[in-house]
Amino acid sequence: MIAWNTEIVKRLITGSIKNVQLFGDNIGQPEPPYVVVKPIASGDRKLFQIIVHSFIGSQDILEAYVLRELTDLFKEPLGAGDLRISVLSTGGWLGPYIDEGDNTLAMSRDFYIPITL
């Protein structure tokens, strides 16, 4: 069985932001820029909220990553052989906004993988 959470993190690490973690895997605050992958149950799909944190004042770089680079990173399906699955955008995104927890500029975008119940 493929751990899709891990596969998404691995794919994101190949992008321009190398500090990528799965929500709940790290207690401390990482140094920006960083990405958090938050899996969310959602009926017949597994939703992933990808939250990107950067330095305040880097809105253009943040938007380029969230709106363009994430699309490029998920152009190819995840997995190998017969166990390949596409990561699809929901079209939803939020931000930028100030994350008061670590005083970063943050933005998120939602993706999903279909699942069979």
BAFIVO-299160 format. One line per field, with one value per atom (N, C-alpha, C, O): residue number from 1; atom name; x, z, y. Coordinates in Angstrom, 3 decimals, always signed. Atoms other than C-alpha are relative to their C-alpha. Layout:
N
num c(NUM | ...)
atomo c(CA | ...)
u c(X | ...)
w c(Z | ...)
v c(Y | ...)
REM end
This chain:
117
num c(1 | 1 | 1 | 1 | 2 | 2 | 2 | 2 | 3 | 3 | 3 | 3 | 4 | 4 | 4 | 4 | 5 | 5 | 5 | 5 | 6 | 6 | 6 | 6 | 7 | 7 | 7 | 7 | 8 | 8 | 8 | 8 | 9 | 9 | 9 | 9 | 10 | 10 | 10 | 10 | 11 | 11 | 11 | 11 | 12 | 12 | 12 | 12 | 13 | 13 | 13 | 13 | 14 | 14 | 14 | 14 | 15 | 15 | 15 | 15 | 16 | 16 | 16 | 16 | 17 | 17 | 17 | 17 | 18 | 18 | 18 | 18 | 19 | 19 | 19 | 19 | 20 | 20 | 20 | 20 | 21 | 21 | 21 | 21 | 22 | 22 | 22 | 22 | 23 | 23 | 23 | 23 | 24 | 24 | 24 | 24 | 25 | 25 | 25 | 25 | 26 | 26 | 26 | 26 | 27 | 27 | 27 | 27 | 28 | 28 | 28 | 28 | 29 | 29 | 29 | 29 | 30 | 30 | 30 | 30 | 31 | 31 | 31 | 31 | 32 | 32 | 32 | 32 | 33 | 33 | 33 | 33 | 34 | 34 | 34 | 34 | 35 | 35 | 35 | 35 | 36 | 36 | 36 | 36 | 37 | 37 | 37 | 37 | 38 | 38 | 38 | 38 | 39 | 39 | 39 | 39 | 40 | 40 | 40 | 40 | 41 | 41 | 41 | 41 | 42 | 42 | 42 | 42 | 43 | 43 | 43 | 43 | 44 | 44 | 44 | 44 | 45 | 45 | 45 | 45 | 46 | 46 | 46 | 46 | 47 | 47 | 47 | 47 | 48 | 48 | 48 | 48 | 49 | 49 | 49 | 49 | 50 | 50 | 50 | 50 | 51 | 51 | 51 | 51 | 52 | 52 | 52 | 52 | 53 | 53 | 53 | 53 | 54 | 54 | 54 | 54 | 55 | 55 | 55 | 55 | 56 | 56 | 56 | 56 | 57 | 57 | 57 | 57 | 58 | 58 | 58 | 58 | 59 | 59 | 59 | 59 | 60 | 60 | 60 | 60 | 61 | 61 | 61 | 61 | 62 | 62 | 62 | 62 | 63 | 63 | 63 | 63 | 64 | 64 | 64 | 64 | 65 | 65 | 65 | 65 | 66 | 66 | 66 | 66 | 67 | 67 | 67 | 67 | 68 | 68 | 68 | 68 | 69 | 69 | 69 | 69 | 70 | 70 | 70 | 70 | 71 | 71 | 71 | 71 | 72 | 72 | 72 | 72 | 73 | 73 | 73 | 73 | 74 | 74 | 74 | 74 | 75 | 75 | 75 | 75 | 76 | 76 | 76 | 76 | 77 | 77 | 77 | 77 | 78 | 78 | 78 | 78 | 79 | 79 | 79 | 79 | 80 | 80 | 80 | 80 | 81 | 81 | 81 | 81 | 82 | 82 | 82 | 82 | 83 | 83 | 83 | 83 | 84 | 84 | 84 | 84 | 85 | 85 | 85 | 85 | 86 | 86 | 86 | 86 | 87 | 87 | 87 | 87 | 88 | 88 | 88 | 88 | 89 | 89 | 89 | 89 | 90 | 90 | 90 | 90 | 91 | 91 | 91 | 91 | 92 | 92 | 92 | 92 | 93 | 93 | 93 | 93 | 94 | 94 | 94 | 94 | 95 | 95 | 95 | 95 | 96 | 96 | 96 | 96 | 97 | 97 | 97 | 97 | 98 | 98 | 98 | 98 | 99 | 99 | 99 | 99 | 100 | 100 | 100 | 100 | 101 | 101 | 101 | 101 | 102 | 102 | 102 | 102 | 103 | 103 | 103 | 103 | 104 | 104 | 104 | 104 | 105 | 105 | 105 | 105 | 106 | 106 | 106 | 106 | 107 | 107 | 107 | 107 | 108 | 108 | 108 | 108 | 109 | 109 | 109 | 109 | 110 | 110 | 110 | 110 | 111 | 111 | 111 | 111 | 112 | 112 | 112 | 112 | 113 | 113 | 113 | 113 | 114 | 114 | 114 | 114 | 115 | 115 | 115 | 115 | 116 | 116 | 116 | 116 | 117 | 117 | 117 | 117)
atomo c(N | CA | C | O | N | CA | C | O | N | CA | C | O | N | CA | C | O | N | CA | C | O | N | CA | C | O | N | CA | C | O | N | CA | C | O | N | CA | C | O | N | CA | C | O | N | CA | C | O | N | CA | C | O | N | CA | C | O | N | CA | C | O | N | CA | C | O | N | CA | C | O | N | CA | C | O | N | CA | C | O | N | CA | C | O | N | CA | C | O | N | CA | C | O | N | CA | C | O | N | CA | C | O | N | CA | C | O | N | CA | C | O | N | CA | C | O | N | CA | C | O | N | CA | C | O | N | CA | C | O | N | CA | C | O | N | CA | C | O | N | CA | C | O | N | CA | C | O | N | CA | C | O | N | CA | C | O | N | CA | C | O | N | CA | C | O | N | CA | C | O | N | CA | C | O | N | CA | C | O | N | CA | C | O | N | CA | C | O | N | CA | C | O | N | CA | C | O | N | CA | C | O | N | CA | C | O | N | CA | C | O | N | CA | C | O | N | CA | C | O | N | CA | C | O | N | CA | C | O | N | CA | C | O | N | CA | C | O | N | CA | C | O | N | CA | C | O | N | CA | C | O | N | CA | C | O | N | CA | C | O | N | CA | C | O | N | CA | C | O | N | CA | C | O | N | CA | C | O | N | CA | C | O | N | CA | C | O | N | CA | C | O | N | CA | C | O | N | CA | C | O | N | CA | C | O | N | CA | C | O | N | CA | C | O | N | CA | C | O | N | CA | C | O | N | CA | C | O | N | CA | C | O | N | CA | C | O | N | CA | C | O | N | CA | C | O | N | CA | C | O | N | CA | C | O | N | CA | C | O | N | CA | C | O | N | CA | C | O | N | CA | C | O | N | CA | C | O | N | CA | C | O | N | CA | C | O | N | CA | C | O | N | CA | C | O | N | CA | C | O | N | CA | C | O | N | CA | C | O | N | CA | C | O | N | CA | C | O | N | CA | C | O | N | CA | C | O | N | CA | C | O | N | CA | C | O | N | CA | C | O | N | CA | C | O | N | CA | C | O | N | CA | C | O | N | CA | C | O | N | CA | C | O | N | CA | C | O | N | CA | C | O | N | CA | C | O | N | CA | C | O | N | CA | C | O | N | CA | C | O | N | CA | C | O | N | CA | C | O | N | CA | C | O | N | CA | C | O | N | CA | C | O | N | CA | C | O | N | CA | C | O | N | CA | C | O)
u c(+0.842 | +0.000 | +0.879 | +1.875 | -0.773 | +1.284 | -0.525 | -1.733 | +0.358 | +1.326 | -0.060 | +0.963 | +0.147 | -0.083 | +0.462 | +0.968 | -0.499 | +0.712 | +1.499 | +1.978 | -1.451 | +4.385 | +0.368 | +1.330 | -0.281 | +4.284 | -0.176 | +0.593 | +0.209 | +2.899 | +1.147 | +1.643 | -1.136 | +5.607 | +1.251 | +1.967 | -1.170 | +8.296 | -0.037 | +0.986 | +0.123 | +6.981 | +0.265 | +0.960 | -0.184 | +6.872 | +1.459 | +1.910 | -1.417 | +10.479 | +0.810 | +1.869 | -0.720 | +11.528 | -0.160 | +0.514 | +0.229 | +10.263 | +1.010 | +2.021 | -0.940 | +11.944 | +0.059 | +1.045 | -0.014 | +10.986 | +0.266 | -0.557 | -0.436 | +12.836 | -0.491 | -0.512 | +0.449 | +11.507 | -1.500 | -2.323 | +1.386 | +8.273 | -0.272 | +0.525 | +0.344 | +6.540 | -1.486 | -2.313 | +1.377 | +3.371 | -0.541 | +0.138 | +0.634 | +0.991 | +0.068 | -0.312 | -0.076 | +1.618 | +1.289 | +1.498 | -1.261 | +5.037 | +1.104 | +2.119 | -1.043 | +7.017 | -0.648 | -1.596 | +0.572 | +6.310 | +0.530 | -0.219 | -0.612 | +8.718 | -0.394 | -0.991 | +0.262 | +8.401 | +1.201 | +2.306 | -1.112 | +10.526 | +0.303 | -0.509 | -0.388 | +12.389 | -0.666 | -0.688 | +0.589 | +10.596 | +1.093 | +2.227 | +1.293 | +10.072 | -0.167 | +0.801 | +0.299 | +8.367 | -1.421 | -2.253 | +1.299 | +5.394 | -0.515 | +0.241 | +0.660 | +2.934 | -1.097 | -1.917 | +1.032 | +0.797 | -0.967 | -0.591 | +1.008 | -2.429 | -1.077 | -1.912 | +1.045 | -4.540 | -1.328 | -1.371 | +1.330 | -8.285 | -0.958 | -0.997 | +0.992 | -10.999 | -1.100 | -1.523 | +1.007 | -13.567 | -0.793 | -0.692 | +0.869 | -16.004 | +0.742 | +1.527 | -0.594 | -14.904 | +1.334 | +1.788 | -1.313 | -11.643 | +0.804 | +0.246 | -0.868 | -8.667 | +0.526 | +1.270 | -0.347 | -8.178 | +1.314 | +1.566 | -1.261 | -4.769 | +0.041 | -0.018 | -0.199 | -4.426 | +1.511 | +2.172 | -1.432 | -0.959 | +0.184 | -0.221 | -0.155 | +0.005 | +1.459 | +2.357 | -1.356 | +3.041 | +0.253 | -0.557 | -0.392 | +4.815 | +1.282 | +2.209 | -1.186 | +7.327 | +0.190 | -0.612 | -0.286 | +8.863 | -1.002 | -1.437 | +0.862 | +6.644 | +0.711 | +1.912 | -0.564 | +7.166 | +0.340 | +0.850 | -0.329 | +7.551 | -1.266 | -1.324 | +1.293 | +3.993 | +0.107 | -0.541 | -0.116 | +5.007 | +0.578 | +0.090 | -0.626 | +7.240 | -0.980 | -1.088 | +0.974 | +4.579 | -1.118 | -1.467 | +1.067 | +1.843 | +0.488 | -0.242 | -0.551 | +4.099 | +0.118 | -0.184 | -0.126 | +4.779 | -1.379 | -1.581 | +1.312 | +1.153 | -0.821 | -1.459 | +0.883 | -0.534 | +0.622 | -0.101 | -0.627 | +2.051 | +0.835 | +0.642 | -0.916 | +4.728 | -0.719 | -0.385 | +0.733 | +2.304 | -0.688 | -0.701 | +0.623 | +0.429 | +1.022 | +0.738 | -1.053 | +3.688 | +0.474 | +0.733 | -0.474 | +4.751 | -0.948 | -0.516 | +0.972 | +1.543 | -0.467 | -1.487 | +0.364 | +1.431 | +0.114 | -0.721 | -0.204 | +2.774 | -0.656 | -0.603 | +0.617 | +0.881 | +1.027 | +2.217 | -0.827 | +2.257 | +0.000 | -0.867 | -0.040 | +3.264 | +0.816 | +1.503 | -0.778 | +4.763 | -0.822 | -1.708 | +0.666 | +3.581 | -1.495 | -1.975 | +1.464 | -0.127 | -0.589 | -1.777 | +0.483 | -0.368 | +0.340 | +1.003 | -0.213 | -0.263 | -1.328 | -2.379 | +1.227 | -2.733 | +0.291 | +1.345 | -0.150 | -3.226 | -0.409 | -1.345 | +0.344 | -3.256 | -0.665 | -0.073 | +0.820 | -5.970 | -0.305 | -0.479 | +0.330 | -6.665 | -1.510 | -2.279 | +1.419 | -10.013 | -0.370 | -1.549 | +0.225 | -9.601 | -0.012 | -0.036 | +0.059 | -9.655 | +1.370 | +2.268 | -1.216 | -6.921 | -0.354 | -1.408 | +0.257 | -6.654 | +1.268 | +2.365 | -1.132 | -4.411 | +0.432 | -0.194 | -0.893 | -2.024 | -0.574 | -1.413 | +0.409 | -2.517 | +1.187 | +2.129 | -1.059 | -0.316 | -0.341 | -1.419 | +0.149 | +0.130 | +0.624 | +1.845 | -0.493 | +0.412 | +0.770 | +1.480 | -0.739 | +1.788 | +1.500 | +2.248 | -1.445 | +5.186 | +0.346 | +1.465 | -0.197 | +4.756 | +0.528 | +1.458 | -0.356 | +5.029 | -1.176 | -2.308 | +1.035 | +3.120 | -0.359 | +0.527 | +0.414 | +1.077 | -1.068 | -1.784 | +0.994 | -1.059 | -0.234 | +0.699 | +0.260 | -2.790 | -0.778 | -1.457 | +0.725 | -4.167 | -0.420 | +0.315 | +0.545 | -6.315 | +0.116 | -0.197 | -0.096 | -5.643 | -0.666 | -0.911 | +0.592 | -7.193 | +0.430 | +0.870 | -0.128 | -6.784 | -1.318 | -1.841 | +1.244 | -9.891 | +0.292 | +1.363 | -0.132 | -10.414 | -1.235 | -2.308 | +1.133 | -12.629 | -0.443 | +0.353 | +0.527 | -14.864 | -0.466 | -0.940)
w c(+0.000 | +0.000 | +0.000 | +0.720 | +0.095 | -0.892 | +1.015 | +1.154 | -0.951 | +1.771 | -0.778 | -0.996 | +0.848 | -0.268 | +0.682 | +0.019 | -0.728 | +2.472 | -0.237 | -0.552 | +0.172 | +2.220 | -1.446 | -1.699 | +1.414 | -1.584 | -0.347 | -1.135 | +0.248 | -1.600 | +0.589 | -0.056 | -0.612 | +0.814 | -0.861 | -1.117 | +0.846 | -1.340 | -1.279 | -1.694 | +1.232 | -4.470 | +0.269 | -0.502 | -0.306 | -2.803 | +0.300 | -0.001 | -0.308 | -1.615 | -1.276 | -1.228 | +1.258 | -5.279 | -0.534 | -1.492 | +0.426 | -5.635 | +0.594 | +1.157 | -0.447 | -4.716 | +1.513 | +2.034 | -1.470 | -1.015 | +0.486 | +0.293 | -0.411 | +0.510 | +1.390 | +1.721 | -1.356 | +4.062 | -0.048 | +0.016 | +0.131 | +3.769 | +1.096 | +1.313 | -1.054 | +6.604 | -0.026 | -0.470 | -0.146 | +7.206 | +1.307 | +2.333 | -1.183 | +9.668 | +1.163 | +1.019 | -1.197 | +13.168 | +0.150 | +1.181 | -0.088 | +12.409 | +0.722 | +1.075 | -0.611 | +13.974 | +0.994 | +0.659 | -1.041 | +17.223 | -0.106 | +0.135 | +0.045 | +16.719 | -1.219 | -2.162 | +1.120 | +14.414 | -0.943 | -0.535 | +0.958 | +11.281 | -0.453 | -0.287 | +0.559 | +9.701 | -1.361 | -2.159 | +1.316 | +6.742 | -1.068 | -0.752 | +0.482 | +3.967 | +0.278 | +0.271 | -0.213 | +4.701 | -0.447 | -0.605 | +0.479 | +3.573 | +0.976 | +1.433 | -0.837 | +5.702 | -0.834 | -1.446 | +0.701 | +4.150 | +1.056 | +1.931 | -0.989 | +6.104 | -0.679 | -1.406 | +0.577 | +5.081 | +0.715 | +1.935 | -0.550 | +5.566 | -0.637 | -1.860 | +0.537 | +5.208 | -0.698 | -0.238 | +0.768 | +2.607 | -0.912 | -2.134 | +0.798 | +1.454 | -0.934 | -0.487 | +0.974 | -1.765 | -0.533 | -1.592 | +0.379 | -1.957 | +1.263 | +2.335 | -1.111 | +0.274 | -0.314 | -1.276 | +0.198 | +0.565 | +0.705 | +1.813 | -0.581 | +1.186 | -0.056 | -1.135 | -0.038 | +2.328 | +0.068 | +1.002 | +0.044 | +1.370 | +0.420 | -0.283 | -0.607 | +3.563 | -0.128 | +0.341 | +0.268 | +2.534 | +0.856 | +0.878 | -0.863 | +4.953 | -0.536 | -0.926 | +0.472 | +3.930 | +0.842 | +1.726 | -0.725 | +5.211 | -0.389 | -1.538 | +0.287 | +5.493 | -1.042 | -0.944 | +1.067 | +2.399 | -1.250 | -2.223 | +1.159 | +0.011 | -0.691 | -1.140 | +0.552 | -1.314 | -1.439 | -1.788 | +1.403 | -4.999 | -0.114 | -0.898 | +0.026 | -4.361 | +0.519 | -0.045 | -0.589 | -2.196 | -0.995 | -1.174 | +0.972 | -4.799 | -1.208 | -1.718 | +1.124 | -7.587 | +0.364 | -0.456 | -0.433 | -5.572 | +0.085 | -0.458 | -0.247 | -4.570 | -1.288 | -1.512 | +1.163 | -7.852 | -1.257 | -2.136 | +1.205 | -10.411 | +0.293 | -0.331 | -0.229 | -8.943 | +0.508 | +0.083 | -0.471 | -7.071 | -1.162 | -1.210 | +1.182 | -10.336 | -0.775 | -1.187 | +0.731 | -12.039 | +0.740 | +0.114 | -0.780 | -9.194 | -0.079 | +0.042 | +0.042 | -9.517 | -1.416 | -1.580 | +1.384 | -13.328 | -0.242 | -0.932 | +0.147 | -13.154 | +1.165 | +2.296 | -1.083 | -11.160 | +1.037 | +0.743 | -1.069 | -7.855 | -0.105 | -0.757 | -0.048 | -7.274 | -1.129 | -1.861 | +1.015 | -9.544 | -0.565 | +0.102 | +0.643 | -11.988 | -0.092 | -0.527 | +0.032 | -11.696 | +1.136 | +1.125 | -1.152 | -8.435 | -0.162 | +0.692 | +0.261 | -9.933 | +0.143 | -0.269 | -0.213 | -8.977 | -0.189 | +0.209 | +0.245 | -10.014 | +1.234 | +1.947 | -1.039 | -7.514 | -0.724 | -1.612 | +0.714 | -8.566 | +0.881 | +2.092 | -0.729 | -7.566 | +0.195 | -0.702 | -0.234 | -5.977 | -0.577 | -0.734 | +0.448 | -7.312 | +1.161 | +0.954 | -1.173 | -3.750 | +0.525 | +0.616 | -0.643 | -2.237 | +0.930 | +0.789 | -1.020 | +0.654 | +0.228 | +0.292 | -0.371 | +1.375 | -1.114 | -2.171 | -1.138 | +1.663 | +1.273 | +1.231 | -1.304 | +5.362 | +0.952 | +0.689 | -1.007 | +8.417 | +0.972 | +1.566 | -1.006 | +10.551 | +1.280 | +1.387 | -1.231 | +14.016 | +0.878 | +1.792 | -0.782 | +15.406 | -0.170 | +0.786 | +0.227 | +13.798 | -0.786 | -1.278 | +0.668 | +12.227 | -1.426 | -1.844 | +1.405 | +8.660 | -0.873 | -0.409 | +0.999 | +5.523 | -0.509 | -0.899 | +0.375 | +4.637 | -1.085 | -1.258 | +1.049 | +1.786 | -0.132 | +0.032 | +0.138 | +1.220 | -1.274 | -1.824 | +1.172 | -1.674 | +0.242 | +0.859 | -0.240 | -1.675 | -1.234 | -2.351 | +1.033 | -3.708 | +0.542 | +1.744 | -0.450 | -3.591 | -0.885 | -2.021 | +0.767 | -4.669 | +0.184 | +1.296 | -0.147 | -5.420 | +0.731 | +0.570 | -0.664 | -3.232 | -0.258 | -0.529 | +0.178 | -3.583 | +1.375 | +2.149 | -1.322 | -0.593 | -0.034 | +0.976)
v c(-1.192 | +0.000 | +1.243 | +1.308 | -1.236 | +3.445 | +1.012 | +1.205 | -1.065 | +6.157 | +1.317 | +1.966 | -1.183 | +9.040 | +1.270 | +2.176 | -1.173 | +11.572 | +0.167 | +1.256 | -0.018 | +10.655 | +0.308 | +1.033 | -0.255 | +10.678 | +1.475 | +2.027 | -1.429 | +14.213 | +0.815 | +1.739 | -0.696 | +15.395 | -0.179 | +0.789 | +0.258 | +13.734 | +0.828 | +1.373 | -0.778 | +15.437 | +1.483 | +2.145 | -1.419 | +18.851 | +0.337 | +1.442 | -0.225 | +18.486 | +0.231 | +0.856 | -0.208 | +18.432 | +1.425 | +1.802 | -1.376 | +22.019 | +0.963 | +0.544 | -1.031 | +25.283 | +0.155 | +0.676 | -0.041 | +25.040 | -1.418 | -2.314 | +1.344 | +22.081 | -0.393 | -1.578 | +0.280 | +22.372 | -0.295 | +0.618 | +0.438 | +20.345 | -1.018 | -1.931 | +0.957 | +18.525 | -0.324 | +0.472 | +0.434 | +16.590 | +0.568 | +0.516 | -0.583 | +18.278 | -0.994 | -2.156 | +0.829 | +16.919 | -0.783 | -1.422 | +0.752 | +15.416 | +0.755 | +0.155 | -0.801 | +18.275 | +0.954 | +1.665 | -0.857 | +20.096 | +1.425 | +2.372 | -1.323 | +23.018 | +0.804 | +0.284 | -0.900 | +25.991 | -0.033 | +0.324 | -0.025 | +25.569 | +1.420 | +2.330 | -1.289 | +28.445 | +0.185 | -0.752 | -0.229 | +30.034 | +0.118 | +0.475 | +0.478 | +29.386 | -1.486 | -2.247 | +1.412 | +26.088 | -0.303 | +0.591 | +0.472 | +24.013 | -1.047 | -1.905 | +1.001 | +22.039 | -0.656 | +0.028 | +0.757 | +19.295 | -0.514 | -1.294 | +0.376 | +18.850 | -0.840 | -0.303 | +0.854 | +15.820 | +0.225 | +0.382 | -0.225 | +16.284 | -1.012 | -1.143 | +0.939 | +13.626 | +0.778 | +1.839 | -0.735 | +14.585 | -0.929 | -0.817 | +0.863 | +11.888 | -0.919 | -1.756 | +0.903 | +10.206 | +0.502 | +0.069 | -0.511 | +12.113 | +0.272 | +0.505 | -0.365 | +12.717 | +1.383 | +1.574 | -1.396 | +16.444 | +0.300 | -0.174 | -0.443 | +17.984 | +1.509 | +2.100 | -1.443 | +21.560 | +0.214 | -0.239 | -0.270 | +22.724 | +1.451 | +2.377 | -1.317 | +25.667 | +0.410 | -0.289 | -0.477 | +27.680 | +1.239 | +2.165 | -1.114 | +30.038 | +0.615 | -0.095 | -0.707 | +32.685 | +1.252 | +1.554 | -1.233 | +35.881 | +1.086 | +1.158 | -1.141 | +38.939 | +0.869 | +1.118 | -0.803 | +41.062 | -0.794 | -0.238 | +0.847 | +38.113 | -0.501 | -1.645 | +0.394 | +38.072 | -0.492 | -1.479 | +0.414 | +37.814 | -1.413 | -2.226 | +1.327 | +34.791 | -1.040 | -2.129 | +0.913 | +33.163 | -0.325 | -1.492 | +0.222 | +33.621 | -0.804 | -1.653 | +0.767 | +32.307 | -1.474 | -2.340 | +1.396 | +29.146 | -0.659 | -1.746 | +0.592 | +28.538 | -0.138 | -1.167 | +0.002 | +29.420 | -0.607 | -1.074 | +0.572 | +28.242 | -1.237 | -2.280 | +1.114 | +26.002 | -1.249 | -2.354 | +1.177 | +23.721 | -0.717 | -1.947 | +0.603 | +23.152 | -0.820 | -1.945 | +0.708 | +22.186 | -1.248 | -2.276 | +1.147 | +19.870 | -1.190 | -2.336 | +1.095 | +17.847 | -0.341 | -1.011 | +0.360 | +17.591 | -1.497 | -2.081 | +1.443 | +14.028 | -0.732 | -0.251 | +0.767 | +11.370 | -0.469 | -0.583 | +0.567 | +10.070 | -1.515 | -2.096 | +1.454 | +6.463 | -0.581 | +0.131 | +0.713 | +3.835 | -1.146 | -1.680 | +1.137 | +1.181 | +0.187 | +1.235 | -0.057 | +0.393 | +0.834 | +1.156 | -0.771 | +2.344 | +1.480 | +2.070 | -1.422 | +5.826 | +0.725 | +0.237 | -0.764 | +8.501 | +1.485 | +1.982 | -1.435 | +12.105 | +0.792 | +0.433 | -0.965 | +14.939 | +1.162 | +1.775 | -0.975 | +17.371 | +1.213 | +1.083 | -1.219 | +20.959 | +0.096 | -0.249 | -0.277 | +21.796 | +1.360 | +1.677 | -1.369 | +25.320 | +0.981 | +2.195 | -0.868 | +26.644 | +0.375 | -0.462 | -0.478 | +28.774 | +1.154 | +1.773 | -1.014 | +31.224 | +0.803 | +0.249 | -0.832 | +34.153 | +0.923 | +1.006 | +0.130 | +35.618 | +0.635 | +1.535 | -0.500 | +36.245 | -0.115 | -0.863 | +0.071 | +36.794 | -1.121 | -1.138 | +1.055 | +33.679 | +0.538 | +0.650 | -0.613 | +35.156 | -0.976 | -0.558 | +0.998 | +31.880 | +0.105 | -0.101 | -0.131 | +32.435 | +1.256 | +1.401 | -1.284 | +35.887 | -0.170 | +0.520 | +0.188 | +34.602 | +0.421 | +0.556 | -0.197 | +35.421 | -1.391 | -2.152 | +1.348 | +32.346 | +0.040 | +1.026 | +0.168 | +31.111 | -1.491 | -2.277 | +1.424 | +27.785 | -0.278 | +0.590 | +0.456 | +25.811 | -1.438 | -2.209 | +1.335 | +22.675 | -0.887 | -0.476 | +1.030 | +19.533 | -1.256 | -1.363 | +1.253 | +16.078 | -1.152 | -0.976 | +1.226 | +12.501 | -0.747 | -0.806 | +0.772 | +10.410 | -1.307 | -1.892 | +1.298 | +7.359 | -0.818 | -0.279 | +0.893 | +4.336 | -0.471 | -1.004 | +0.399 | +3.665 | -1.437 | -1.956)
REM end
